[in-house]
């Protein structure tokens, strides 16, 4: 199963370059994210253009963008809180299995938040 945090380069390393042309450009992840967002908005709203719903495109697009940014901010806050808790456990670590287990759980949680924030 492919990890959500895998970059284009990670995928190429894992699966190999599936195209036959050696001169294919490899886009960076920011370009891919931008393209994905553009296609998402275009697909969602192109059906409304030229209809009685065209007046609703701007408010819906604004609401969707606000929702995406609020979700990103919430994930970043959770990541920050988890990182703070992780640092506190690291400082308090005394070698006990309970703290090691808590550290492992928080590390997995931080890793998951880190990939969701992207």
TILUMDO-397524 format. One record per atom (N, C-alpha, C): residue in one letter; atom name; x, y, z. Coordinates in Angstrom, 3 decimals, decimal comma, padded with zeros to 6 digits. Last residue first. Layout:
BEGIN
[vexnu A CA [X Y Z]] ...
This chain:
BEGIN
[vexnu X N [-000,287 017,911 004,709]] [vexnu X CA [000,177 018,196 003,360]] [vexnu X C [-001,001 018,330 002,492]] [vexnu X N [-001,431 017,019 006,945]] [vexnu X CA [-001,316 018,467 006,776]] [vexnu X C [-000,859 018,845 005,396]] [vexnu X N [-001,169 014,288 006,928]] [vexnu X CA [-002,478 014,873 006,633]] [vexnu X C [-002,381 016,364 006,346]] [vexnu X N [001,461 013,900 007,702]] [vexnu X CA [001,092 013,552 006,332]] [vexnu X C [-000,259 014,125 005,956]] [vexnu X N [001,383 014,809 010,341]] [vexnu X CA [002,315 015,423 009,399]] [vexnu X C [001,951 015,119 007,964]] [vexnu X N [-000,388 013,069 011,521]] [vexnu X CA [-000,782 014,464 011,345]] [vexnu X C [000,115 015,153 010,337]] [vexnu X N [001,250 010,757 011,489]] [vexnu X CA [-000,023 010,771 010,762]] [vexnu X C [-000,493 012,199 010,513]] [vexnu X N [003,344 011,544 013,150]] [vexnu X CA [003,623 011,187 011,756]] [vexnu X C [002,351 011,242 010,920]] [vexnu X N [001,944 011,868 015,542]] [vexnu X CA [002,593 013,029 014,918]] [vexnu X C [002,897 012,751 013,454]] [vexnu X N [001,203 009,190 015,988]] [vexnu X CA [000,174 010,220 015,825]] [vexnu X C [000,749 011,453 015,134]] [vexnu X N [003,726 008,029 016,303]] [vexnu X CA [002,862 007,588 015,200]] [vexnu X C [001,773 008,626 014,917]] [vexnu X N [004,488 009,424 018,625]] [vexnu X CA [005,271 009,567 017,399]] [vexnu X C [004,449 009,141 016,190]] [vexnu X N [002,620 008,541 020,479]] [vexnu X CA [002,617 009,954 020,088]] [vexnu X C [003,406 010,179 018,803]] [vexnu X N [003,395 005,818 020,611]] [vexnu X CA [002,045 006,192 020,195]] [vexnu X C [001,987 007,645 019,726]] [vexnu X N [006,058 006,034 021,539]] [vexnu X CA [005,777 005,411 020,244]] [vexnu X C [004,400 005,814 019,722]] [vexnu X N [005,584 007,233 024,052]] [vexnu X CA [006,397 007,915 023,039]] [vexnu X C [006,109 007,357 021,652]] [vexnu X N [004,139 005,203 025,301]] [vexnu X CA [003,503 006,499 025,060]] [vexnu X C [004,264 007,287 024,000]] [vexnu X N [006,178 003,271 025,393]] [vexnu X CA [004,941 003,001 024,659]] [vexnu X C [004,218 004,300 024,330]] [vexnu X N [008,000 004,584 027,052]] [vexnu X CA [008,402 004,212 025,693]] [vexnu X C [007,171 003,945 024,824]] [vexnu X N [006,518 004,766 029,401]] [vexnu X CA [006,875 005,992 028,681]] [vexnu X C [007,296 005,687 027,251]] [vexnu X N [006,378 001,994 029,948]] [vexnu X CA [005,158 002,791 029,815]] [vexnu X C [005,451 004,066 029,035]] [vexnu X N [008,989 001,163 030,282]] [vexnu X CA [008,246 000,693 029,115]] [vexnu X C [006,983 001,516 028,886]] [vexnu X N [011,427 003,631 031,217]] [vexnu X CA [010,339 002,705 031,537]] [vexnu X C [009,567 002,347 030,269]] [vexnu X N [013,348 005,516 030,741]] [vexnu X CA [013,631 004,156 030,310]] [vexnu X C [012,508 003,181 030,606]] [vexnu X N [012,532 007,988 031,297]] [vexnu X CA [013,442 007,390 032,271]] [vexnu X C [013,743 005,935 031,933]] [vexnu X N [011,552 011,013 029,875]] [vexnu X CA [011,857 009,592 029,661]] [vexnu X C [012,887 009,097 030,662]] [vexnu X N [010,987 013,658 029,936]] [vexnu X CA [010,679 012,901 031,146]] [vexnu X C [011,067 011,426 031,038]] [vexnu X N [011,653 014,485 027,376]] [vexnu X CA [012,378 015,062 028,515]] [vexnu X C [012,183 014,236 029,782]] [vexnu X N [009,747 013,004 025,985]] [vexnu X CA [011,172 012,738 025,754]] [vexnu X C [011,993 013,279 026,912]] [vexnu X N [007,387 014,182 026,851]] [vexnu X CA [007,662 012,789 027,200]] [vexnu X C [009,134 012,444 027,012]] [vexnu X N [007,721 016,732 025,692]] [vexnu X CA [007,603 016,592 027,141]] [vexnu X C [007,893 015,177 027,593]] [vexnu X N [007,707 016,059 022,982]] [vexnu X CA [008,921 016,638 023,569]] [vexnu X C [008,901 016,542 025,088]] [vexnu X N [005,041 015,182 022,812]] [vexnu X CA [006,145 014,266 022,523]] [vexnu X C [007,443 014,776 023,128]] [vexnu X N [003,655 017,529 023,277]] [vexnu X CA [003,501 016,408 024,207]] [vexnu X C [004,637 015,412 024,041]] [vexnu X N [004,503 018,967 021,009]] [vexnu X CA [004,797 019,469 022,355]] [vexnu X C [004,703 018,349 023,388]] [vexnu X N [003,410 017,345 018,998]] [vexnu X CA [004,865 017,534 019,076]] [vexnu X C [005,282 018,041 020,450]] [vexnu X N [000,699 017,690 019,527]] [vexnu X CA [001,292 016,360 019,649]] [vexnu X C [002,805 016,459 019,767]] [vexnu X N [000,439 020,422 018,960]] [vexnu X CA [000,130 019,920 020,301]] [vexnu X C [000,768 018,554 020,536]] [vexnu X N [001,151 020,364 016,213]] [vexnu X CA [001,928 021,155 017,164]] [vexnu X C [001,707 020,667 018,593]] [vexnu X N [-000,895 018,753 015,206]] [vexnu X CA [000,500 018,342 015,060]] [vexnu X C [001,381 019,074 016,054]] [vexnu X N [-003,090 020,348 015,797]] [vexnu X CA [-002,984 019,020 016,404]] [vexnu X C [-001,550 018,509 016,327]] [vexnu X N [-002,459 022,521 014,129]] [vexnu X CA [-002,540 022,715 015,582]] [vexnu X C [-002,412 021,380 016,301]] [vexnu X N [-002,604 021,296 011,614]] [vexnu X CA [-001,331 021,870 012,058]] [vexnu X C [-001,323 022,101 013,564]] [vexnu X N [-005,321 020,647 011,598]] [vexnu X CA [-004,321 019,572 011,562]] [vexnu X C [-002,974 020,094 012,035]] [vexnu X N [-006,411 023,224 011,580]] [vexnu X CA [-006,717 022,308 012,683]] [vexnu X C [-005,695 021,177 012,747]] [vexnu X N [-005,420 024,201 009,138]] [vexnu X CA [-005,020 024,842 010,390]] [vexnu X C [-005,285 023,945 011,591]] [vexnu X N [-006,770 022,476 007,356]] [vexnu X CA [-005,306 022,500 007,400]] [vexnu X C [-004,816 023,100 008,711]] [vexnu X N [-009,409 023,223 007,910]] [vexnu X CA [-008,969 021,837 008,162]] [vexnu X C [-007,449 021,775 008,254]] [vexnu X N [-009,374 025,868 007,024]] [vexnu X CA [-009,672 025,570 008,437]] [vexnu X C [-009,200 024,171 008,799]] [vexnu X N [-008,812 025,468 004,290]] [vexnu X CA [-007,843 026,166 005,136]] [vexnu X C [-008,097 025,917 006,621]] [vexnu X N [-011,159 024,107 003,487]] [vexnu X CA [-009,840 023,492 003,302]] [vexnu X C [-008,815 024,150 004,214]] [vexnu X N [-013,117 026,042 004,089]] [vexnu X CA [-013,145 024,728 004,730]] [vexnu X C [-011,782 024,046 004,643]] [vexnu X N [-012,400 028,081 002,321]] [vexnu X CA [-012,360 028,316 003,769]] [vexnu X C [-012,327 027,000 004,533]] [vexnu X N [-012,912 026,792 -000,109]] [vexnu X CA [-011,545 027,217 000,210]] [vexnu X C [-011,395 027,459 001,712]] [vexnu X N [-015,684 026,474 000,167]] [vexnu X CA [-014,818 025,306 000,044]] [vexnu X C [-013,379 025,653 000,391]] [vexnu X N [-016,522 029,169 000,242]] [vexnu X CA [-016,784 028,277 001,371]] [vexnu X C [-015,894 027,051 001,348]] [vexnu X N [-015,733 029,988 -002,319]] [vexnu X CA [-015,165 030,638 -001,137]] [vexnu X C [-015,349 029,759 000,100]] [vexnu X N [-017,367 028,328 -003,857]] [vexnu X CA [-015,905 028,218 -003,963]] [vexnu X C [-015,227 028,838 -002,754]] [vexnu X N [-019,873 029,324 -003,075]] [vexnu X CA [-019,526 027,927 -002,801]] [vexnu X C [-018,016 027,733 -002,863]] [vexnu X N [-019,765 032,007 -003,980]] [vexnu X CA [-019,915 031,703 -002,549]] [vexnu X C [-019,541 030,261 -002,195]] [vexnu X N [-019,275 031,506 -006,850]] [vexnu X CA [-018,326 032,236 -006,001]] [vexnu X C [-018,524 031,951 -004,514]] [vexnu X N [-021,587 030,011 -007,701]] [vexnu X CA [-020,226 029,489 -007,825]] [vexnu X C [-019,274 030,186 -006,862]] [vexnu X N [-024,081 031,116 -007,758]] [vexnu X CA [-023,677 030,439 -006,521]] [vexnu X C [-022,235 029,939 -006,560]] [vexnu X N [-024,590 032,006 -010,265]] [vexnu X CA [-024,413 033,022 -009,218]] [vexnu X C [-023,920 032,411 -007,907]] [vexnu X N [-025,059 029,683 -011,695]] [vexnu X CA [-023,760 030,343 -011,865]] [vexnu X C [-023,508 031,413 -010,806]] [vexnu X N [-027,458 028,411 -011,669]] [vexnu X CA [-026,627 028,275 -010,471]] [vexnu X C [-025,312 029,038 -010,562]] [vexnu X N [-028,620 028,539 -014,081]] [vexnu X CA [-029,141 029,440 -013,061]] [vexnu X C [-028,326 029,393 -011,775]] [vexnu X N [-025,677 028,150 -016,159]] [vexnu X CA [-026,985 027,739 -015,652]] [vexnu X C [-027,465 028,781 -014,641]] [vexnu X N [-023,112 028,781 -016,816]] [vexnu X CA [-024,112 028,853 -017,873]] [vexnu X C [-025,490 028,365 -017,444]] [vexnu X N [-021,665 026,572 -014,492]] [vexnu X CA [-021,492 027,703 -015,406]] [vexnu X C [-022,559 027,638 -016,497]] [vexnu X N [-021,927 024,181 -013,217]] [vexnu X CA [-022,808 025,281 -012,804]] [vexnu X C [-022,733 026,465 -013,756]] [vexnu X N [-019,953 022,552 -014,185]] [vexnu X CA [-021,346 022,185 -014,448]] [vexnu X C [-022,331 023,278 -014,085]] [vexnu X N [-017,664 023,664 -013,131]] [vexnu X CA [-017,919 023,841 -014,564]] [vexnu X C [-019,353 023,465 -014,924]] [vexnu X N [-017,220 023,127 -010,420]] [vexnu X CA [-017,996 024,307 -010,785]] [vexnu X C [-018,277 024,458 -012,275]] [vexnu X N [-015,752 020,768 -010,062]] [vexnu X CA [-016,922 021,045 -009,227]] [vexnu X C [-017,819 022,130 -009,813]] [vexnu X N [-013,675 021,035 -011,917]] [vexnu X CA [-014,647 019,956 -012,051]] [vexnu X C [-015,918 020,240 -011,263]] [vexnu X N [-012,274 023,264 -010,883]] [vexnu X CA [-012,839 023,288 -012,233]] [vexnu X C [-013,941 022,242 -012,390]] [vexnu X N [-011,496 022,309 -008,340]] [vexnu X CA [-012,405 023,453 -008,448]] [vexnu X C [-013,053 023,501 -009,832]] [vexnu X N [-009,840 020,162 -009,189]] [vexnu X CA [-010,970 019,946 -008,281]] [vexnu X C [-011,979 021,072 -008,413]] [vexnu X N [-007,894 021,419 -010,726]] [vexnu X CA [-008,807 020,468 -011,365]] [vexnu X C [-010,038 020,210 -010,504]] [vexnu X N [-006,659 022,931 -008,703]] [vexnu X CA [-007,260 023,589 -009,865]] [vexnu X C [-008,272 022,671 -010,539]] [vexnu X N [-005,706 020,905 -007,007]] [vexnu X CA [-006,698 021,864 -006,513]] [vexnu X C [-007,410 022,555 -007,676]] [vexnu X N [-003,887 019,634 -008,768]] [vexnu X CA [-005,000 018,895 -008,183]] [vexnu X C [-006,094 019,838 -007,696]] [vexnu X N [-002,061 021,688 -009,262]] [vexnu X CA [-002,837 021,131 -010,363]] [vexnu X C [-004,059 020,382 -009,843]] [vexnu X N [-001,005 021,972 -006,680]] [vexnu X CA [-001,673 023,099 -007,328]] [vexnu X C [-002,573 022,603 -008,452]] [vexnu X N [000,163 019,438 -006,341]] [vexnu X CA [-000,908 019,886 -005,439]] [vexnu X C [-001,707 021,023 -006,068]] [vexnu X N [002,096 019,500 -008,395]] [vexnu X CA [001,041 018,490 -008,412]] [vexnu X C [-000,132 018,891 -007,521]] [vexnu X N [003,709 021,590 -007,544]] [vexnu X CA [003,013 021,702 -008,826]] [vexnu X C [001,863 020,702 -008,898]] [vexnu X N [004,662 020,451 -005,168]] [vexnu X CA [003,858 021,675 -005,115]] [vexnu X C [003,077 021,873 -006,407]] [vexnu X N [006,193 018,259 -006,062]] [vexnu X CA [004,948 018,019 -005,336]] [vexnu X C [004,064 019,258 -005,262]] [vexnu X N [007,359 018,714 -009,461]] [vexnu X CA [007,547 018,673 -008,012]] [vexnu X C [006,183 018,572 -007,339]] [vexnu X N [007,436 016,466 -012,278]] [vexnu X CA [006,932 017,658 -011,578]] [vexnu X C [007,216 017,561 -010,085]] [vexnu X N [009,790 015,535 -014,445]] [vexnu X CA [009,227 015,063 -013,184]] [vexnu X C [008,759 016,295 -012,418]] [vexnu X N [009,607 015,083 -017,971]] [vexnu X CA [009,826 015,963 -016,819]] [vexnu X C [009,158 015,369 -015,577]] [vexnu X N [011,185 012,525 -019,807]] [vexnu X CA [009,951 013,008 -019,189]] [vexnu X C [010,272 013,934 -018,028]] [vexnu X N [013,224 011,364 -021,261]] [vexnu X CA [013,252 012,810 -021,072]] [vexnu X C [011,973 013,368 -020,451]] [vexnu X N [012,855 008,700 -021,759]] [vexnu X CA [013,821 009,061 -020,724]] [vexnu X C [013,819 010,551 -020,411]] [vexnu X N [009,802 007,140 -022,220]] [vexnu X CA [010,632 008,255 -022,644]] [vexnu X C [011,552 008,685 -021,503]] [vexnu X N [008,166 005,255 -021,024]] [vexnu X CA [009,304 004,785 -021,806]] [vexnu X C [010,254 005,906 -022,211]] [vexnu X N [007,005 005,240 -017,617]] [vexnu X CA [006,995 005,766 -018,982]] [vexnu X C [008,254 005,299 -019,711]] [vexnu X N [007,469 004,390 -015,068]] [vexnu X CA [006,678 003,516 -015,934]] [vexnu X C [006,612 004,004 -017,376]] [vexnu X N [010,098 004,163 -013,019]] [vexnu X CA [009,495 005,092 -013,970]] [vexnu X C [008,774 004,262 -015,013]] [vexnu X N [009,381 002,382 -009,975]] [vexnu X CA [010,126 002,613 -011,200]] [vexnu X C [009,389 003,599 -012,088]] [vexnu X N [008,218 002,084 -007,520]] [vexnu X CA [007,628 001,377 -008,643]] [vexnu X C [008,425 001,484 -009,940]] [vexnu X N [009,963 003,469 -005,729]] [vexnu X CA [009,290 002,245 -005,338]] [vexnu X C [008,843 001,428 -006,550]] [vexnu X N [010,853 005,707 -007,105]] [vexnu X CA [011,840 004,810 -006,514]] [vexnu X C [011,213 003,457 -006,189]] [vexnu X N [008,400 006,850 -007,727]] [vexnu X CA [009,269 006,399 -008,816]] [vexnu X C [010,301 005,419 -008,287]] [vexnu X N [007,546 007,447 -005,151]] [vexnu X CA [006,774 006,523 -005,972]] [vexnu X C [007,619 005,976 -007,120]] [vexnu X N [009,468 009,298 -004,384]] [vexnu X CA [009,332 008,053 -003,625]] [vexnu X C [008,587 007,009 -004,453]] [vexnu X N [008,913 011,322 -006,226]] [vexnu X CA [010,198 010,646 -006,292]] [vexnu X C [010,177 009,331 -005,525]] [vexnu X N [006,446 012,151 -005,350]] [vexnu X CA [006,562 011,593 -006,693]] [vexnu X C [007,854 010,796 -006,802]] [vexnu X N [006,267 011,083 -001,893]] [vexnu X CA [006,402 012,079 -002,946]] [vexnu X C [006,456 011,378 -004,295]] [vexnu X N [004,068 009,841 000,534]] [vexnu X CA [005,080 009,548 -000,471]] [vexnu X C [005,089 010,642 -001,544]] [vexnu X N [002,084 010,087 002,335]] [vexnu X CA [003,120 011,116 002,378]] [vexnu X C [004,194 010,902 001,316]] [vexnu X N [000,488 007,881 002,064]] [vexnu X CA [-000,037 009,167 001,599]] [vexnu X C [001,045 010,232 001,529]] [vexnu X N [002,044 004,924 000,837]] [vexnu X CA [001,908 005,894 001,928]] [vexnu X C [001,434 007,223 001,355]] [vexnu X N [000,525 002,220 -000,771]] [vexnu X CA [001,329 003,431 -000,903]] [vexnu X C [001,016 004,406 000,213]] [vexnu X N [000,850 -001,183 000,000]] [vexnu X CA [000,000 000,000 000,000]] [vexnu X C [000,890 001,239 000,000]] 
